Amino acid sequence: MDVQVRARNPEEELWVQSTLMQAAVYRAPGHHRLRNAVSQVIKLLAQPFDANLRVGAVSMLHEYSNLPVDRAIVQVAKVIARPLLESPQLTPYRAAFYWACEGYTSYVFGQYGEALLCFDKCEAIAATAGLEEAIKIFVVMRGYCERRAGLLDAADATVQRLERYRVSDGPFFAPMLNWLKAMIAFDRGKFDFAIQEGLAAQRVLDACGDASTRIAVKMITAYMLTAVERNAEAAELLGECKSYVTGTAIDNWLGAIDLLMAWVAHRCADSAGRNELIREALSRAHDGGSRARIRWFPKALEVLIPVALEQNIEPQMARVLIRECGLIPPSTDIENWPWPIKVYALGRFELLIEGESPTYSRKAPKKVLALLKAIVAFGAQEVPEQKLLDALWPDDDGDAARRSLSATVHRLRKLLSSDNAVRQAGGNLTLDERSCWVDAAAFETRLHRRGDAAEVREAAILLYRGAFLAQEDAPWAMPMRERLRAKFIHAVGKLGASFEGSGRYESAIDLYARGIEADNLVEPFYQGLMRCFDKLNRRTEPASTYRRLRETLSITLGVPPAPTTQRPFESLRLN
């Protein structure tokens, strides 16, 4: 491809440079002359050449832009193309081909609605001019777009239409169609069929496809293989991809490669390798082109982004991807997920909307906040309206109370900036778990989670920062307050006993101190501290701990420590 062609005039130069660009895009994206060819094409397109030549060159600019995922190039291509598409000299084939190229570019950028509109224009021109057979490969691209947009029924219909074509025309169409079938099957959960078809198509396309298609197909094949834990095969494909794209115009695939390699490491229980690869992937995701590639692999993101947040790996970028990809949290107890709405009720009451406290034009809307607190106090899910009426409007008659509830729900939704945050159905109110995080609910969720008992209890205890709605003296807050307090005391006691039993006295001291910070009236926490200090021969500290308890109980409740505390203290003092 280093053959030198001398153009006789600028128009011929445009043809030469656009042909060079096309060849490099399809077969050698790492070629040293590619970027210069792109610059020359953009420069030459400013001249008033034949409309068909210019539209053909602009179509190739779209094809090139898909490699670096370069929005600036796309914008240049659109500005140049728009007036040319109105030219009476433009052939239907050139017009249809252009719209197909712009549609595929929009698809790569994740703009699926715009892409489908472009494919509509392409097919309309093709149908009028009898060109549908000539651009059938772009109809396959339409199917790809429908599938990635989640329109699986539409993608199936496109497959059925494509199957009416003769598949013997050229080596490229049949494997691309089979590949589309494989991806649809994968999304429908038919993994065995998807992988069988995908591997067959990948082998054919590896021999005859263009460079970008070969990499994309290998990457998605590796993605499918990892999903069914065929990790060694996936790792081999990813290694081939990494070797090929490094140093080329498609090196923005490296972030996605790191992501999938991290998923493989996760499947293989290599947490250290996984975390380092996640770090590499999210670091690369700061580049928009890399992030566009990464977004193609939602199942890997669903697994790895919670890990990134838990391990504090590029947390800001993790949250960007959560928002851009619309990822759903795997559990309602993940505090550092970018929840649109967060409600803190343990130790303090605080409402955060998109990470910020709401501002009020005058004073805080007490009744609206009381409704939110009451919904949380009654469990946040399927709360009977009658409970809320009895709690907040006990003196109003039925109709007036219901009107007040309806108006307050409307005001609460407005405060939360979401019509869906509070659902009202079947006489119940529910806080939407996909958009609302509540620390009290998260505390209970963590306690009920399966897994290592000590780890689960410790994670739950971290959320308990004090009594539920500590400043709220309404009777409806009491049952939840006492229930959560009892669960907290039990969790700290069980974990503390586990630490003491295994000789981890320093960890037990930290735990009991955290417990006292959250609730300074729980005598067993002080007892645990005194035992641990004694085991570590810290002789003066049991006495100071006992005095602290005695003063706290005297000031707060007017009572002395219980005999179950006094007797062990006397025993420790005598020893």
N, C-alpha and C positions, 0 to 999 in steps of 0.2 A: 504494500500500500504506500510505499515511498516513491512511486513512479511520479516524476515531475511532468505536469501537463502545462504547456504554455498557452494561455488564452489569447485570442486575437483581439478581443474587445471586452468592455465591462460586462456586457450581457452574458457572453460566454464564460467570463470569470465567475459570475454568480452561479451559473450551471455547474462549473467545475467545483467550486467551494461547497455548494450545497450537496453535490454528489459525494465529495470527500467526507463531509459531515455525516451523511447518511451511512456511508460504509463504516465509518468509525463507531457511530452509535450502535449499529447492529452487530458488528463483528470484533471491534477492537477499541473499547471505551477508554483504554489506557494509552492510546496513541498520542504521541507528542504533538501532532499537528491538529488535534481535534479542537482545542480551545481557540487557536488562531483561526481555524475555519469558521467557527461560530462568529467570531468578531468580524471577519470579512463579510460573511453573509449579511449580518445586521447592517453593516456599513453600505453594502451594495444595494440593499432593498430600498434605500431612500431614493434610488433613481427610477424614472418612469418606464420600466421595462414592460414586456408583455405580461398581462395579468396572470396567465397560466403559469409562467415561469416563477413569478413572485409568490403566488399562492402555494405552489409546490415547495418553494424554499421555506416559506413561513410554516408549512406543515412539518417540515423537517426540524424547524426550531422547536416546535411543540414536542417532537419525538426526543430531541436532545434534552429539553427541560426536564423530562421524566427521569433522566439519569441523576443530575445533582439535586433534583426537586427544587428548581430555581424559580421562584415566583417572579423575579424581575424579568427573566427571559419570557415567561408566559405573558406578562403584561405587554412587553414589546411586540410579541407575536400577535396579540389581539388588536393592538392599536394599528398595526400595519395591515392586518387582514380585513378588518371591518369594511373599509371603503372598497377594497378589491372584490369582495364577495358580491357587490352590486354590479360589477362590470358585465356588460352583455357579451364580452369576449370570453368570459370564463366558461369552461366546459362543465357539464354536470358532474363528470368524474372528479375533476379537481375540487369542485365545491363540496361534493359528498365526502371525499377523502379528507379535506380540511376539517369538516365538522366532526368526523370520526376521530381525528388526531386531537382536536381540542377537547372532545368528550373524554378521551382516554387520559389526557392530562388532568382534567378535573377529577376524574376517578382516582388517580394517583395521589392527588392532594386531599382526598377525602370529601370532595364537594359532590356528593352523589346526585343530588337533585339537579345541579347544573349539568353534570355529565349526561344524565338521562335525557335532558332537553336537547343537548347536542346530538345524541344518538338518534333522537326523534327526527331532527332536521336532516341528518345524514340519510336515514332510511326513507324519508319522504322524497328527497331528491333522487335517490337510487330507484325507488319504485316508479316514479314518473318517467325516468329516463331508461328504465329497464336494466339497471346496473346492479341489482341486489346480489346476483351471483358473484360479481367482481369484488364486492366489499364484504363478503360473508364473514371474513375473519374479524371484522369490526363488530359484527353482530354478536360474535362470541364475547368480545370485550363488553358489550352491553350486558350479557349474562353475568360476567364477572362483577360488574357494577351492581346489578340487582342483588346478586348474592351477598356482596359485602355490605350493602345497605339493609340487609335483613329481609329482602323481598324474595323469599325462597320460592313461593308459588309462581311469581313472575319469572324468576330464573328458570324454573322447570318448564314454563311455557316457551321460553326462548330456546331451551334445549330441544323441545319437541319440534319447533319450527326449523331449527338448524339440521335436525336429523333428516329432513326431507331433501337436503342438498346431497349431491354426489360427493362422497368423502375421498374419492380416488384422485381428485384434482389437487396435486401438489402434496408434499409431505407434512405441511405445517398445520393444516386445518383439522385433520382427524385427531391428533394428539391434544390440540388446544381444546377441542370439544370434549374429549374424554377427561381432560384436566378439569374443565368446568363441572362435569358430572361428579368428579371425585370431590371437589370442594363442597358442592351442594350436599352430597351424601355425608361428608364429615360434619357439616353444620346440623344435619338431621340426626346425628348420632350413629350413623351406619359406618363405623370406623373400619371394619375389615374390608368392605367393598371400597371405601374411599382410598385406603392405603394401597390396595391391589391395583386399582385403576391409576392412582397417582404415580406409583412407582413405574408402571408401564409407560405412561405418558412422559414421565421425566426422562426415562432412558432414550426415548425417541427425540424429545426436544433438546436433550443434551448434545445430540449429534447434528440437528438441523436448525435449532432455534437461534434467535439473536441473543446477544450476551445478557441483556437485562432480563429477558424471559427465562433463560437458563438458570440464572441466579435466583430469580423469584420462585421458580418451580422447585428448585432444590431446597430453598429455605422453607417453603410451605410443606414440602414432603418431610423435612426434618421436624417441623412443627407437629405434623400428624403422628410421626413415629414416636416423638417424645410423649404425646398425649396418651399413647398406649404402652409406654415404658419400653419401647425398643430403643433403648438409650445408646447402645454402641453404634447402631446404624445411623441414628440421628447425629451423633458426634462426628462420625466419618464425613457425612455430607456437609456439616457445618465447617469442618476443617478445610474441605475443598473450596467452599465458598469464600472463606476468609483469605485463603491463599490467592484466589483469583481476583477479588475486588480491591485488595490493598494496593494503593498507589494509582488507582484508576478514577474515572469520572463517576463511578458508582461505589466509591468507598463509603458513602453514607449508609450502606448496608451493614457496616461494621457494628453499629449500635444494636441493630436487630440480631446480628450473629451473636454478640455478647449476651444479649437477653436470652436467646434460646440455649446457648451453652450454659448459662446460669440455671435455666430450667432443668437441663440434663443433670447438672451437678446437684440440684435440689432433689431430683428423683433418685440420685445415687447416694444421698445422705452426706454429701460433701459440703458442709455448711460454710467452711472457710473459703473454698473455691467458689461456691455460689455467691457469697457476699462480695468477693472481689470482682466477679463478673457483673453483678448488679451495679456495682459502683462504676465500672467502665461503661456499661450501657447507659446509665442515667447521666453520666458525665457527657457522653456523646449526644444525648438527647437535647442538650442546650442548642444544638444546631437544628434548625427547623426541618431540613431535609432528612436528617437521621431520625428525628421524632416521627416524621410521616411514615417511615419504614417500620418503626417500632410499633406504631398503632395497628399494624396489620396482624398482630399476634395477641389477641385479647385473652386467650386462655392462659398464656404465659404471664401476662400482666396481672391477671386476677390472682395468680399464685404468688408472684414475686413482689408486687407493690406493697402488700401488707408486711412482707418481710423487710422491705426497705424502710418502711415507717418504724417498725419495731426495732430495727437495728440502727436507726438514725443514719441511713445511707442516702445521701442526696434527697433529704425529705422535701425540699421545695419543689424539685423537679418531679418527685413522686406525686405530689399533689397536683401539679400541672397536668400530668398524664391522667390522673383520676378524673379531673374535670373534662379534659379533651375527649377522653374515651368513654365517659359516662360509666366508669366502673362502679359496681355495687359492692359495698363492704361485705366481706365474708362473715362478719359477726357484728352484732350491735354494740359490742363492748370495746371497740377500738377507739380510744379517746383521741388519738392524734390524726385520725382520718379527717379530711376537710369537710366535715358535716356542715350543711348550710345553717343548721340551727343546733345550738348546744344549750342544755339546761343543767346547771349545777344546783343541787339541792342538799348536798351533804356538807355540813359545816357552814355553808353560806348559800344564799340564793343569788344566782347570777344567770342572766340570759345573754347569749352571744348570737348574733346573726352575721354570718359570713365573717366570723372572727372578731366582730366589734360589738360593743354594748350599744343597744338602741338609744337614740336621742329623742327627747320629747320636747315639743314646742313649749309646753307649760310644765305641768307636773306629771309624775309617773301615773299611768292609768291603773289605779289600784284594783278595780274590779276585774279588768282584763288579766292582770298578773295573778290575781287570786284564782281566776278560772284555770289558768295554766298550772298553778301550784296544785289545785284540787285534782285536776286530771292526773297529774303525776302521782299525787298521794293515793289515788284510787287504782294505780297500776298502769296508767297511760294507754292501756289497750282495752277496747270494748267497754268503756266506762258507761254505765247506765245514766242517762240524762236525769232520771229521778234522783239519783244520789247527789248529783251536782246541784239540782234545784233545792233539795233539802239542806245542802251544806251552805249554799251561797245566798239563796232567797227564801229562807224559812218562813218569813212573815208575809210573803206575797201570795195572792191566790193563784190557782193553777195557770190560768191563761196569761196573767200578767207576768208570772215567773218565767213561763216558756218564751214569751216575747223578749224578756230581758236576757234569757240565755241565748236566744237566736242572735240578738243584736251584739252580745258580748263575744260570741263565737266569730261573727263577722269582723269585729274590731281586732280580735286576737289574730285572725288570718292576715289582716292588714298589717298588724305589728310585726308578724313573722315574715312578711313579704312573700307569702305563699298561700294560694288557695287550697293546695293539697296537703299542707302540713297538718291540718286538723280535719279528719274525715268524720262526717256525720251520717250515720246509716243505721236503720233498724232500731232507733231509739237509743243509740250508743254514740259516744265520741271516742276517737282514737287518734293518738299522735302517730304520724307516719314514720315508721322505723327506718325508711330509706333516706329521710331528710332530717329527722330529729334524733339527736343523741341525748340521753338523760343519764347522769352519773349514777343515780339510784338503781335504774334498770340495768345499767352496765355492771354494777357491783353484784347484783344477784345473778346475772348471766355468767359472770366469771366464776362464781361459786359453784354453779351447776355444770360448768364445762367439764368434760371428761379429760383425762390426762393425768400427769403426775400430780398427786394430791398436794404436795408441798408447794410446787410451782404455781398451781391453780390458786391456792389460798393466798400466797404472797401477792400474786397479781391482783386479786380482789381487794386485799387489805389496802393496797396502795390507793385505791379509789375512795376509800372511806376516810374523809377528812373532817368528820364531825357529825353531830346528830342531824337527822333529816329535818329540814326546814326549822333549824334551831330557833329562829326568831319568830316563828309562827305559833301562836298559842291557841288556834282554833281546834276544836275537838276532832275534826276530820283529819288532822295531821298526825294525831297521836298513834293510831294503830300502825301505820307505816313506820313511824319513828321507832317504836318499840320493837317491831319485827326486824328492822335492819340492824338495830343496836344489838339484839340478841344474836343475830347471825354473825355480826362483827366480833362480838366477844367470843363466840364459839370458834370462829376461824382463827383468831389470834391464839386462843388457848390450845387448839390442836396443833397449830404450826409451832408455837413455842415449845410445847411438849416434845414435838419431833426434833427440834433443834437441841433441846436439853438432852434428849435420849441419845443423840449422836455426838454429844460433846461439843456442839457448836454454840458455846455460851456467849461469845461476842455477838453472833447473829441473833441469838435469843434476846440479849440486852437491847439491841437496836430495835427489834420487833416490839418488845414490851414498852420501850420508850415511845415508839410511834403510836402504840395503842393508847398510852396515857395522854399523849398530845391530842389525840382525837376524842378521847373520853376519859377525863381525869378522875372519875368516880368509880372505876372498875377495880375493886380491890385485888382480884387475882393477877392483874398485871403487875401491881406492886410486889405481890408475893413472888412472882416469877423473877422480877429484878433482884430481889433480896437473895433468892436461891442462887442465881447466876453469879452475883457478886461474891457470894460465899465460896462457890466452886473455884473462882479465879483468885481467891485469897485477897480480895479487895475489901479489907475488914471494916473500914470506916463507912463504906457506902450503904450497907444494909440499914444502918441507923439513920442516916440522912434520908434514905428512901422512906423509912417508916415515919419519920417526923413530917415529911412532906405530905404523906397520905393523911396523917392525923390532923394536920392543919387544914387541908383541903376539905375533909369531911366535916370538921368542926365549923368552918366558915360557911360552907355551902348547905349542909344538912343538919348541923348541930348535933352530930352523933360521933362517937369514937369508932376506931377500927373494930371490925368484927373479931370475935374470939378466934376464928379460923386464920386471922392475920396476926393477932397478938401472940398466940402460942408459938407459931414457927419463928417469930421475931425473937421471943424470949429464948427459944432453943438456940438460935444462931448466936445470940449475945453471950449465952453461957459457955458456948463452945469456943 
